[in-house]
Amino acid sequence: MIYKRVLKLIIVVAIVFTATIAFCASGPAAPKFVPTFPMIVEENVVIIWMPVPGAEKYKLYADGKLISDDATSPYELQKPKEEGEYKYVVSAVDKAGLEGAKSAEGVLNLIFLRPPREIKYGFLHDISQRDEKYPLRLIWEKVPGALEYVLYKAVSEDGPYKIIDSVKKNIFVDREVDQTKDVGKAFYYQIISIDKMQKTSDASGKIKVFVPPIIKIGH
């Protein structure tokens, strides 16, 4: 009986010891990124992860390549110069130098704010007022990342250009320019995009608007 009890005890100890070795061999747990990170802050990529118990330091990878073998959270690196998808992974290293499992990928989709393109114009037939109006309408394609657009206007191509309005949508109606009173005149516009961080794009190309006479079908 004593022999069997000792044998069982030895087996239990062996199992515990083996499990401990296996645990140690696996290294620290995989770190977890703080929600919303990595993200762009000013001109840097900022990466923040939660601390891992037993971690002595961390390794940081970008698109599969080791960029730091002694990274600390938060970690900053220069913003990439090209648009695209960038993937970051972090792992913890213990005192024995054993690297643990890698984190899930932290994905950064980088899109540079650009000015509006494909800007088109036309004149609306506005009969909502007593007198018929034909105000100018500008419309352009939506810019990824833009939350607002600022419009500039001038009466000559060389300017000066002055701010006339800011809009949330990719459409603007300039009621100061009307086909009933401005025939033969030319106006010039530029538009910039603004993102959620209040960063601005370069100005769009100059858009020349020539006001033609009204042509009514059937007259």
C-alpha positions as CSV (number, residue, x, y, z in Angstrom):
1,M,0.0,0.0,0.0
2,I,2.8,2.4,0.9
3,Y,4.5,1.6,-2.3
4,K,1.4,2.4,-4.3
5,R,0.9,5.7,-2.5
6,V,4.5,6.7,-3.1
7,L,4.2,5.8,-6.7
8,K,1.0,7.9,-7.1
9,L,2.7,10.8,-5.4
10,I,5.7,10.5,-7.7
11,I,3.4,10.5,-10.7
12,V,1.5,13.6,-9.5
13,V,4.8,15.4,-8.9
14,A,6.1,14.4,-12.3
15,I,2.9,15.7,-14.0
16,V,3.1,19.0,-12.1
17,F,6.8,19.4,-12.9
18,T,6.2,18.6,-16.5
19,A,3.3,21.1,-16.7
20,T,5.5,23.7,-15.0
21,I,8.3,23.1,-17.5
22,A,5.8,23.3,-20.4
23,F,4.4,26.6,-19.0
24,C,7.9,28.1,-18.6
25,A,8.9,26.9,-22.1
26,S,6.0,28.7,-23.6
27,G,7.2,32.0,-22.3
28,P,5.1,35.0,-21.3
29,A,1.5,35.4,-22.5
30,A,0.8,37.3,-25.7
31,P,0.4,41.1,-25.2
32,K,-2.9,42.8,-26.2
33,F,-3.1,46.2,-27.9
34,V,-5.1,48.9,-26.2
35,P,-8.2,49.5,-28.3
36,T,-7.8,52.0,-31.2
37,F,-4.1,51.5,-31.3
38,P,-1.9,51.6,-33.4
39,M,-3.0,55.0,-34.5
40,I,-1.6,58.2,-36.1
41,V,-0.8,61.1,-33.7
42,E,0.6,64.1,-35.5
43,E,3.5,62.7,-37.6
44,N,4.0,59.5,-35.7
45,V,2.5,56.0,-35.4
46,V,1.7,55.4,-31.7
47,I,1.4,51.8,-30.4
48,I,0.2,51.0,-26.9
49,W,-0.2,47.5,-25.4
50,M,-1.2,46.2,-22.0
51,P,1.6,45.0,-19.7
52,V,2.2,41.2,-19.4
53,P,3.0,39.6,-16.0
54,G,6.6,38.4,-16.0
55,A,7.7,40.4,-19.0
56,E,11.1,41.9,-18.8
57,K,11.0,43.6,-22.2
58,Y,9.0,43.5,-25.4
59,K,9.8,42.9,-29.1
60,L,8.0,44.9,-31.7
61,Y,7.5,43.8,-35.3
62,A,6.2,45.7,-38.3
63,D,5.0,43.7,-41.3
64,G,6.9,40.7,-40.1
65,K,10.2,42.5,-39.5
66,L,11.7,43.1,-36.0
67,I,12.0,46.9,-35.5
68,S,12.8,46.8,-31.8
69,D,14.0,44.1,-29.4
70,D,13.6,46.4,-26.3
71,A,10.3,48.2,-27.0
72,T,8.3,50.0,-24.3
73,S,4.7,51.0,-24.3
74,P,3.7,53.5,-25.5
75,Y,6.0,53.2,-28.5
76,E,6.4,55.8,-31.3
77,L,7.8,55.5,-34.7
78,Q,7.8,57.8,-37.7
79,K,4.7,57.7,-39.9
80,P,5.2,55.8,-43.2
81,K,5.6,57.9,-46.3
82,E,3.3,55.9,-48.4
83,E,-0.4,55.0,-48.1
84,G,-1.3,51.4,-47.3
85,E,-2.0,48.8,-44.7
86,Y,0.6,48.3,-42.0
87,K,0.6,45.5,-39.5
88,Y,2.2,45.5,-36.1
89,V,2.8,42.6,-33.7
90,V,4.3,42.7,-30.2
91,S,5.7,39.8,-28.0
92,A,6.9,39.7,-24.4
93,V,10.3,38.4,-23.3
94,D,10.9,37.1,-19.7
95,K,14.0,37.4,-17.5
96,A,15.4,34.1,-19.0
97,G,15.3,35.7,-22.4
98,L,12.4,33.5,-23.5
99,E,10.1,35.1,-26.0
100,G,6.4,34.4,-25.6
101,A,3.5,34.2,-28.1
102,K,3.0,37.1,-30.4
103,S,0.0,39.4,-30.1
104,A,-2.8,39.6,-32.6
105,E,-2.0,42.0,-35.5
106,G,-2.6,45.7,-34.9
107,V,-3.6,47.0,-38.3
108,L,-3.1,50.6,-39.4
109,N,-4.8,51.7,-42.6
110,L,-2.9,54.8,-43.6
111,I,-4.6,57.2,-46.0
112,F,-3.2,60.6,-46.7
113,L,-5.6,63.5,-46.8
114,R,-5.8,64.9,-50.3
115,P,-7.7,67.8,-51.9
116,P,-11.0,67.2,-53.8
117,R,-10.8,66.0,-57.3
118,E,-13.2,65.7,-60.2
119,I,-14.8,69.1,-59.4
120,K,-17.7,69.8,-61.6
121,Y,-20.2,72.7,-61.8
122,G,-23.5,73.7,-63.2
123,F,-26.4,76.1,-62.6
124,L,-29.6,75.2,-60.7
125,H,-33.0,76.4,-61.7
126,D,-34.4,77.7,-58.4
127,I,-38.1,78.6,-58.4
128,S,-38.5,78.6,-54.7
129,Q,-38.4,82.4,-54.6
130,R,-40.5,85.1,-56.3
131,D,-37.9,85.6,-59.1
132,E,-36.3,82.7,-60.9
133,K,-32.7,82.2,-59.9
134,Y,-30.0,80.1,-61.5
135,P,-27.3,79.8,-58.7
136,L,-24.0,78.1,-59.2
137,R,-23.5,74.5,-57.8
138,L,-20.1,72.9,-57.3
139,I,-19.9,69.1,-56.7
140,W,-16.9,66.9,-56.2
141,E,-16.0,63.3,-55.3
142,K,-15.8,62.5,-51.6
143,V,-12.3,62.5,-50.1
144,P,-11.5,59.5,-47.8
145,G,-10.9,60.8,-44.3
146,A,-12.3,64.3,-44.9
147,L,-15.0,65.5,-42.5
148,E,-15.2,69.0,-43.9
149,Y,-14.3,71.1,-46.9
150,V,-13.4,74.8,-47.1
151,L,-14.1,76.7,-50.2
152,Y,-12.1,79.7,-51.6
153,K,-13.2,82.1,-54.3
154,A,-11.6,84.8,-56.5
155,V,-12.6,86.9,-59.4
156,S,-9.2,86.3,-61.2
157,E,-7.1,83.2,-61.5
158,D,-4.2,84.8,-59.6
159,G,-6.4,85.7,-56.7
160,P,-6.6,86.8,-54.0
161,Y,-8.7,83.8,-52.9
162,K,-11.0,84.4,-49.9
163,I,-12.8,81.8,-47.8
164,I,-16.5,81.9,-48.6
165,D,-17.8,78.8,-46.7
166,S,-17.1,75.4,-45.2
167,V,-19.4,72.4,-45.7
168,K,-19.7,68.9,-44.5
169,K,-20.9,67.4,-47.8
170,N,-19.2,67.3,-51.1
171,I,-21.6,69.9,-52.6
172,F,-21.8,73.6,-52.4
173,V,-24.3,76.2,-53.9
174,D,-22.9,79.7,-54.4
175,R,-26.0,81.9,-54.5
176,E,-23.8,85.0,-55.0
177,V,-23.2,83.8,-58.5
178,D,-26.3,83.6,-60.6
179,Q,-26.8,83.0,-64.3
180,T,-29.5,85.7,-64.4
181,K,-27.1,88.5,-63.6
182,D,-23.5,87.3,-64.1
183,V,-23.5,86.2,-67.7
184,G,-20.1,86.5,-69.3
185,K,-18.3,86.7,-66.0
186,A,-15.7,84.3,-64.7
187,F,-15.1,83.1,-61.1
188,Y,-12.4,80.9,-59.7
189,Y,-12.6,78.4,-56.9
190,Q,-10.3,76.2,-54.8
191,I,-11.2,73.6,-52.2
192,I,-9.3,72.1,-49.3
193,S,-10.1,69.0,-47.2
194,I,-10.1,68.9,-43.4
195,D,-9.9,65.7,-41.3
196,K,-11.0,64.9,-37.7
197,M,-7.7,66.0,-36.4
198,Q,-8.3,69.4,-38.1
199,K,-5.4,68.8,-40.5
200,T,-5.8,70.3,-43.9
201,S,-4.9,69.1,-47.4
202,D,-3.2,71.0,-50.1
203,A,-5.6,73.2,-52.1
204,S,-7.3,71.7,-55.1
205,G,-6.5,72.8,-58.6
206,K,-8.1,76.1,-59.6
207,I,-11.6,75.7,-61.0
208,K,-12.6,78.3,-63.5
209,V,-16.4,78.9,-63.8
210,F,-17.6,80.8,-66.8
211,V,-21.2,82.0,-66.6
212,P,-23.0,81.3,-69.9
213,P,-26.3,82.8,-71.0
214,I,-29.5,81.0,-70.0
215,I,-30.8,78.8,-72.8
216,K,-34.4,77.8,-72.4
217,I,-35.7,74.9,-74.4
218,G,-38.6,75.8,-76.6
219,H,-37.8,79.5,-76.7
